[in-house]
Amino acid sequence: MNELMIKRPKDTTATLIPNEFLDKYMPRASGEFVKVYLYFLRYALCLDSGVSLATAADTFCMTENDILRALKYWEKEGLLRLYMENGSLTGIELCAISAGNVAEVKTAAATLANAAAQQAATAAPTYAAAQQAASAQAYATAQRVAAAAPTYAAAQQAATATLANAAAQQAAAAAPTYAAAQQAASAQAYAGGQKNTPNMYNGVPAYTMEDIQNFRKYNDGEQLFFVIQQYLGKPLGPTDINTIVYFSEQLHFPSDLIEYLFEYCVSNNHYSIHYIEKTALGWASEGIDTVAKARSHCTYYNKTSFDILKAFGITNRNPAKGELEYIRRWTREYGFPLPIILEACRRTIEATHAPNFAYAESILKKWYEKNVGSMDDIKKLDLEHDKKRQEAAQTESGNPTYVNSFAKKGTPAPGKQKARSNKFHNFEQRTYDYSELEQTLLNKARKQAEAPTGGK
């Protein structure tokens, strides 16, 4: 990780925190964001400190993305400027804080510029004239308001060009021509979409402090955050809080379901917020929106799945994705109760001596096709199968006509199939009549017993 070059404000010889920061900026910022700002403010006075995103992340037990997210927040507030190169952060410049509030200046500039644009557009007879007048008026207004900001460059960059373009779009709405109105409507729709779409952070919307404060106030968020902190055993970071709000706002999980989600994941030794997020997305796709549904879902997977794994001799791990598909088919599509599934698993182990879900699937599929619904049905099928085997064996051994019918056709009878010729059977096999050999041995032994012994 490259070290960052941090520039300090001029004529600063100590780590001083202005009252303006304590009074206006700190109350509305996250505690994690405040710590990050103070950290870089302190090391801005040490030019050879070797500060980087990695060192800051290690100091606060946060990720580098969390540190960068905090820095971007303060850049938006106008307290610092980030220097990027090839998508990587290379430097930070801390801006001086005075009585002027850059964010408030930007808001005032936007308000005045919009009003000026409306006035200019009303007086202009054509779209071109309206655009030109509104742009000039908006530019002059933005320049005048931005001049009052302590960081003129930041306010000018954020307000001047952007507000001039916005004023032109609003002026176009008043233009009489169809083309001008169409262009204005498209621009307005785009601007509205950009405004209503929050920034994304690892696929999760990055909520503002106002959104988080509203969640704390109206959704029992404060109590929920406290309970989740107890489950995780650590203070909640910005990513944790942002993800919890996402569960409520986007997945529409009630607070009790979010609490049960963390309880369930932690009870299975999963403390990662990314794992918890994937679990929540899985629940949402299954239509789970209450604690009762979640408990039923978890009980099903915990008991049924682990009982099946145990029947296969598998322990100390969760079922794999393919195994869960088999289990879901057996329980939902086939509708088999657990004892029937366990019986198929037992027969699979006896036949293959290994856990084989595909072999168990073949057994259960045959039972499903024969409308098996209980263990008694399986016993009946077993009796029918044994009876057929016995009849086949009796037919083969006790019916010479049955055997001779195959002999006349030159076809070996069932059970006496001719061995295939291969490298192990490429010679003429020996044929013995064991009854005749036995009789020969008995006759030989009898003759030896009847013969007189020598010398008597």
C-alpha positions in Angstrom: 0.0 0.0 0.0 1.4 3.4 -1.0 1.9 6.0 1.7 -0.3 9.1 1.5 0.9 12.6 1.2 -1.1 14.8 3.5 -1.0 18.6 3.3 -1.7 20.7 6.4 -3.4 24.1 6.6 -0.9 27.0 6.5 0.3 28.6 9.8 -0.9 25.6 11.8 1.6 24.5 14.5 -0.6 22.4 16.7 -3.5 19.9 16.4 -6.3 22.3 17.0 -10.0 21.5 16.6 -12.1 24.6 15.8 -15.3 25.2 17.6 -17.0 25.4 14.2 -16.3 21.7 13.7 -17.4 20.7 17.2 -20.6 22.8 16.9 -21.8 22.1 13.4 -20.0 19.2 11.7 -19.4 16.7 14.6 -23.1 16.4 15.8 -24.4 15.3 12.4 -21.6 13.0 11.5 -21.1 9.4 12.4 -18.8 8.7 15.3 -16.6 6.5 13.0 -16.3 9.4 10.5 -15.3 11.8 13.3 -12.5 9.5 14.5 -11.2 9.2 10.9 -11.2 13.0 10.4 -9.4 13.6 13.7 -6.9 10.9 12.9 -5.8 12.5 9.7 -5.9 16.0 11.2 -3.5 14.9 13.8 -1.1 13.3 11.4 -1.3 16.2 8.9 1.2 17.9 11.3 3.7 15.0 10.9 5.0 15.0 7.4 7.0 11.8 7.8 4.4 9.8 9.7 3.9 7.2 6.9 0.1 7.3 7.2 -1.9 5.2 4.7 -5.4 3.7 4.5 -4.0 0.5 5.8 -2.6 2.1 9.0 -5.8 3.9 9.6 -7.8 0.8 9.1 -5.6 -1.2 11.6 -5.9 1.6 14.1 -9.7 1.6 14.2 -10.2 -2.1 13.4 -12.1 -1.1 10.2 -11.7 -1.9 6.5 -9.9 0.4 4.1 -13.2 0.9 2.3 -14.7 2.2 5.5 -11.8 4.7 5.9 -12.2 5.8 2.3 -15.9 6.2 2.7 -15.4 8.4 5.8 -12.9 10.6 3.8 -15.4 11.0 1.0 -18.0 12.1 3.5 -15.7 14.9 4.8 -14.8 15.8 1.2 -18.5 16.2 0.5 -18.7 18.5 3.6 -15.9 20.6 2.2 -13.4 19.9 5.0 -10.8 18.1 2.9 -9.9 17.3 -0.7 -8.9 13.9 -2.0 -6.4 13.3 -4.8 -6.9 10.2 -6.9 -4.7 8.6 -9.5 -5.8 5.5 -11.5 -8.6 4.9 -9.0 -6.3 4.9 -6.0 -6.0 7.6 -3.2 -2.7 9.4 -3.4 -3.1 12.4 -1.2 -5.3 14.3 1.2 -5.5 18.1 1.6 -7.3 19.3 4.8 -9.1 22.6 4.3 -9.3 25.3 6.9 -12.6 25.6 8.9 -14.1 29.0 9.5 -17.5 30.4 10.2 -18.7 29.8 6.7 -20.3 26.4 6.0 -19.5 25.2 2.5 -22.5 22.9 2.4 -24.9 25.7 3.3 -23.2 27.9 0.7 -23.9 25.2 -1.9 -27.5 25.0 -0.9 -27.9 28.7 -1.0 -26.2 28.9 -4.4 -28.6 26.2 -5.8 -31.7 28.1 -4.5 -30.7 31.4 -5.9 -29.5 30.0 -9.2 -32.8 28.2 -9.7 -34.8 31.3 -8.9 -32.6 33.3 -11.3 -33.0 30.7 -14.0 -36.8 30.7 -13.7 -36.9 34.5 -14.0 -34.6 34.5 -17.0 -36.6 31.8 -18.7 -39.9 33.6 -18.3 -38.5 36.7 -20.0 -36.9 34.9 -22.9 -39.0 34.4 -26.1 -37.1 31.4 -27.5 -35.4 28.4 -26.2 -31.9 29.5 -27.3 -32.4 32.9 -25.7 -33.8 31.3 -22.5 -30.8 28.9 -22.3 -28.3 31.7 -22.8 -29.9 34.1 -20.3 -30.4 31.4 -17.7 -26.9 30.1 -18.0 -25.4 33.6 -17.7 -27.7 34.5 -14.7 -27.0 31.2 -13.0 -23.3 31.6 -13.4 -23.3 35.1 -12.0 -25.4 34.0 -9.0 -23.3 31.0 -8.3 -20.1 33.1 -8.5 -21.6 35.7 -6.1 -22.6 33.2 -3.5 -19.5 31.0 -3.8 -17.4 34.1 -3.2 -18.6 34.1 0.4 -17.3 30.5 1.0 -14.0 30.1 2.8 -12.9 27.5 0.3 -13.8 29.3 -2.9 -12.3 26.7 -5.2 -14.4 23.9 -3.8 -17.6 25.9 -3.8 -17.0 27.2 -7.3 -16.2 23.7 -8.6 -19.3 22.2 -7.0 -21.8 25.0 -7.8 -20.8 27.1 -10.9 -20.9 24.8 -13.8 -23.4 22.4 -12.4 -25.9 25.1 -11.4 -25.6 26.9 -14.7 -26.5 23.6 -16.5 -29.4 23.0 -14.1 -30.7 26.6 -14.6 -30.6 26.0 -18.3 -32.6 22.8 -17.9 -35.2 24.6 -15.9 -35.4 27.5 -18.3 -36.0 25.0 -21.1 -39.1 23.8 -19.3 -40.7 27.2 -20.0 -39.6 27.3 -23.7 -42.6 27.2 -26.1 -41.1 24.8 -28.7 -41.7 21.0 -28.5 -38.0 20.2 -29.0 -37.0 22.4 -26.0 -39.7 20.9 -23.8 -38.7 17.4 -24.8 -35.0 18.1 -24.0 -36.0 19.7 -20.7 -38.2 16.7 -19.7 -35.4 14.2 -20.4 -32.9 16.2 -18.4 -35.4 16.6 -15.5 -36.1 12.8 -15.5 -32.4 12.1 -15.5 -31.7 14.6 -12.7 -34.6 13.1 -10.7 -33.3 9.6 -11.1 -29.8 10.7 -10.0 -31.2 12.4 -7.0 -33.4 9.5 -5.8 -30.8 6.8 -6.4 -28.4 6.5 -3.4 -24.7 5.9 -3.8 -23.8 2.2 -3.8 -21.3 0.6 -1.4 -20.4 -3.0 -2.1 -23.9 -3.4 -3.7 -25.7 -1.9 -0.7 -27.0 1.7 -0.9 -24.9 4.1 1.1 -27.4 5.9 3.3 -26.9 9.4 4.6 -26.7 10.3 8.3 -30.2 11.7 8.0 -31.5 8.3 6.8 -29.7 6.6 9.7 -31.0 9.1 12.2 -34.6 8.5 10.9 -34.1 4.8 11.2 -32.9 5.2 14.8 -35.9 7.4 15.6 -38.8 5.7 13.8 -37.8 2.0 13.5 -36.6 1.3 17.1 -33.2 1.5 15.5 -31.4 2.5 18.7 -32.6 -0.6 20.5 -31.9 -2.8 17.5 -28.4 -1.6 17.2 -27.8 -2.3 20.9 -29.1 -5.8 20.6 -27.0 -6.6 17.5 -23.9 -5.2 19.2 -24.5 -7.7 22.0 -24.8 -10.6 19.5 -21.6 -9.6 17.5 -19.7 -8.7 20.7 -18.3 -5.5 19.1 -19.4 -1.9 18.3 -21.1 -1.5 15.0 -19.1 0.0 12.2 -20.4 2.1 9.4 -20.7 -0.9 7.1 -22.7 -2.8 9.8 -25.1 0.1 10.3 -25.5 0.7 6.6 -26.3 -2.9 6.0 -28.9 -3.1 8.8 -30.7 0.0 7.4 -30.6 -1.8 4.0 -32.4 -4.8 5.5 -35.2 -2.5 6.7 -35.5 -0.1 3.8 -34.8 -2.4 0.8 -35.7 -5.9 2.0 -38.6 -4.6 4.1 -37.6 -6.7 7.1 -39.2 -5.7 10.4 -36.9 -5.1 13.4 -37.7 -8.4 15.1 -36.8 -10.3 11.9 -33.5 -8.4 11.6 -32.8 -9.3 15.2 -33.6 -12.9 14.7 -31.4 -12.9 11.5 -28.3 -11.9 13.5 -29.2 -14.3 16.3 -29.5 -17.2 13.8 -26.2 -16.4 12.1 -24.2 -15.9 15.3 -25.6 -19.1 16.8 -24.0 -20.9 13.8 -20.7 -19.1 14.4 -21.1 -16.7 11.5 -20.1 -13.2 12.5 -19.3 -11.7 9.1 -21.7 -9.0 7.9 -21.2 -10.2 4.4 -22.4 -13.8 5.3 -25.4 -12.2 7.2 -26.2 -10.1 4.2 -26.2 -13.2 1.9 -28.5 -15.0 4.4 -30.9 -12.1 4.4 -31.0 -12.0 0.6 -31.8 -15.7 0.6 -34.6 -15.2 3.1 -36.0 -12.4 0.9 -36.0 -14.6 -2.2 -37.9 -17.3 -0.2 -40.5 -14.8 0.7 -39.6 -14.8 4.4 -40.9 -11.6 6.1 -41.8 -12.6 9.6 -40.0 -14.3 12.5 -42.4 -17.2 12.4 -41.5 -18.0 8.7 -37.8 -17.6 9.5 -38.1 -20.1 12.4 -40.0 -22.6 10.3 -37.4 -22.2 7.5 -34.4 -22.6 9.8 -36.0 -25.5 11.6 -36.7 -27.3 8.4 -33.1 -26.9 7.1 -31.5 -27.6 10.5 -33.4 -30.7 11.5 -34.2 -32.4 8.2 -30.9 -31.6 6.4 -28.7 -32.6 9.3 -30.7 -35.8 10.0 -30.2 -36.8 6.4 -26.5 -36.0 6.5 -26.2 -38.0 9.7 -27.9 -41.0 8.0 -25.2 -40.8 5.4 -22.5 -40.6 8.1 -21.7 -37.0 7.3 -21.1 -34.7 10.3 -19.4 -31.4 11.2 -20.5 -29.6 8.0 -23.5 -28.0 6.4 -25.1 -29.5 3.3 -23.7 -28.4 0.0 -25.8 -26.6 -2.6 -26.4 -29.7 -4.7 -27.3 -31.8 -1.6 -29.8 -29.1 -0.6 -31.4 -29.4 -4.0 -31.9 -33.2 -3.5 -33.3 -32.7 0.0 -35.7 -30.0 -1.3 -36.9 -32.3 -4.1 -37.4 -35.2 -1.7 -39.4 -33.2 0.8 -41.3 -30.7 -1.4 -41.6 -32.3 -4.9 -42.0 -35.9 -3.8 -43.5 -35.0 -0.5 -41.8 -37.9 1.4 -41.8 -37.8 5.2 -38.4 -38.0 6.9 -38.6 -41.8 7.9 -38.9 -42.8 4.2 -36.0 -40.6 3.2 -33.8 -42.0 6.0 -34.7 -45.5 4.9 -33.5 -44.7 1.3 -30.3 -43.3 2.8 -29.8 -46.6 4.8 -30.3 -48.7 1.7 -27.8 -46.5 -0.2 -25.1 -47.0 2.4 -25.7 -50.8 2.4 -25.5 -51.0 -1.4 -22.7 -48.5 -2.1 -20.9 -48.2 1.3 -20.6 -44.5 0.7 -22.9 -41.4 0.9 -24.4 -41.2 -2.6 -27.3 -38.7 -3.0 -27.8 -39.8 -6.7 -28.3 -43.4 -5.7 -30.7 -42.4 -3.0 -32.5 -40.3 -5.6 -33.0 -43.3 -7.8 -34.6 -45.2 -4.9 -36.9 -42.4 -3.9 -37.9 -41.7 -7.5 -39.0 -45.3 -7.9 -41.0 -45.1 -4.7 -42.6 -41.9 -5.8 -43.6 -43.4 -9.2 -45.2 -46.3 -7.2 -47.1 -43.9 -4.9 -45.3 -44.9 -1.7 -46.5 -42.8 1.2 -45.5 -44.8 4.3 -43.2 -47.5 5.6 -46.0 -50.1 5.2 -46.0 -49.3 1.4 -42.3 -50.0 1.3 -42.7 -53.3 3.1 -45.3 -54.4 0.6 -43.0 -53.5 -2.3 -40.2 -55.5 -0.6 -42.5 -58.5 -0.3 -43.5 -58.3 -3.9 -39.9 -58.0 -5.0 -38.8 -61.0 -2.9 -41.7 -63.0 -4.3 -40.8 -62.3 -7.8 -37.2 -63.3 -7.1 -38.2 -66.6 -5.6 -40.5 -67.4 -8.5 -37.7 -66.6 -11.0 -35.3 -68.8 -9.0 -37.7 -71.7 -8.9 -38.5 -71.4 -12.6 -34.8 -71.5 -13.4 -33.8 -74.5 -11.3 -37.0 -76.6 -11.2 -38.3 -76.5 -14.7 -36.3 -78.5 -17.2 -38.6 -77.5 -20.0 -37.8 -73.9 -19.2 -34.1 -74.6 -19.4 -34.3 -76.8 -22.5 -36.3 -74.1 -24.3 -33.2 -71.9 -24.1 -30.9 -74.8 -25.0 -32.8 -75.5 -28.3 -32.4 -71.9 -29.3 -28.7 -72.0 -28.5 -29.2 -69.3 -25.8 -28.0 -69.9 -22.2 -30.7 -69.9 -19.6 -31.1 -67.0 -17.2 -28.5 -67.3 -14.4 -26.2 -69.3 -16.6 -25.1 -66.7 -19.0 -21.9 -67.4 -20.9 -19.0 -65.4 -19.7 -17.7 -62.8 -22.1 -14.3 -63.5 -23.7 -11.6 -61.2 -22.5 -8.0 -61.5 -21.5 -9.0 -63.3 -18.3 -11.3 -65.8 -20.1 -9.6 -66.4 -23.4 -9.0 -70.2 -22.9 -11.2 -73.2 -22.7 -12.7 -73.5 -19.3 -12.5 -76.9 -17.4 -15.7 -78.8 -16.9 -16.0 -81.2 -14.0 -18.8 -83.4 -12.8 -18.3 -83.0 -9.1 -20.8 -85.8 -8.3 -18.9 -88.2 -10.4 -15.6 -87.1 -8.8 -17.0 -87.6 -5.4 -18.3 -91.0 -6.2 -14.9 -92.0 -7.6 -13.1 -90.9 -4.5 -15.5 -92.8 -2.3 -15.1 -96.0 -4.3 -11.3 -95.7 -4.1 -11.4 -95.2 -0.3 -13.8 -98.2 0.1 -11.5 -100.5 -2.0 -8.5 -99.4 0.1 -10.4 -100.3 3.3 -11.5 -103.7 2.1 -8.0 -104.7 0.7 -6.0 -107.0 3.1 -3.1 -105.4 4.7 0.4 -106.8 3.8 2.1 -109.4 6.2 -1.0 -110.9 7.7 
